[in-house]
Amino acid sequence: MTYERGTIDSALAAVAGDEPAVIQDLRIAFVDSATRALEAMHLAHEGPEWREAALRLKGLAASVNALPLMTLASQAADREAADAALLDRIGEVVARL
């Protein structure tokens, strides 16, 4: 998913400027946060915990303009309970970050 990686790097470069080490550190922090949000979604089965984890992931994705991830997280936030197929799709996107 080269386009997604390039979009994220562009968003991070807008914050960090021409500092490759800072961009890399920010990327690592983003991927770590996205992974934790996904883990929280796996642990939440329904209700507020599910929605909170999905909205956290949506916000993270929006912060770096990761549109496919943001769209999937938004779809998850609209659901009342966990959706295994949607979680798998989100997991695939996060794994490619």
N, C-alpha and C positions, 0 to 999 in steps of 0.2 A: 504494500500500500504506500507507494512512494509519494503520491500526491498528499496524502494525509501527513506523512512525515515532513514533507516540505512546508506544508501549511503551518504545522506546529512550530517548526524551526523558525519560520518567518515571524510568527507571533512572538516567540521568545526573543528573537533578535531585536524586535521593536522595543522590548523592555531592556535587554542587556547590552544593546549596541554591538559593536564589533569585538566581542569578547567570547571566543569559542569555548573557553573553559566555563564561563558563567552560563552560557547557553546550554552546555552539556549538563551542568549541575541542575539547572532549572528543568531540563528534560527528564532527568532522573527523578527529581522530586514530583513532577507531574505524573509520570508513569507509576511511581510508588503510590501516590494518592489515588489514582484511578484504580489501581489494583486493590487497594484497601476498600474503596467504595464498592467495587464489584464483590469482594468478599462479604461485605455487610449486606449486600443484596441477596447473596446465597444464604446467609444466616436468617434473614427476615423472611417470613412466610406470608405475611399479610399485614394489612393495616398501616399504621403510622411509620413503623420501622422500614417497611418496604418503600414507601413513598419518600421518606427522608433520605434513604440511601440512593434512590434513583435521582432525586433532585440534587443531591451532592455531586453525583457523577455528571449530571447535566451541566451544573455550574462549572465544574472543572473543565469539561469539554468546551464550554462556551468561552472560557478564559483564554484558550489557545486556538479558538476557531476550528476545532475538530468537529466539523459538521456531521459526519456520519455517526460518530459516537454520541453527539448531542441529540440527534434525532432519535436514536434507539433509547437513550436514557429518558427522553421525554415521553416516548411511547410507554416505557415501563412505569413512569410516574403516573400515567393515566390509568393504570390497572389497579384493581383492588387488592390483588394478591400476586404472588410470584408466578412467573410464566417461564417454564423451563426452556422452551425454544428461544424466547427472547433473551434469556440469560446466556444461552449458548452463543447467540449472535453477538451479544455485547462482549462476551469473553474472547471471541475470535478477533474482534476489533482491538480490544485492549492488548491481546497477545502480539499484535502486529505493530504496536506503537514502538 
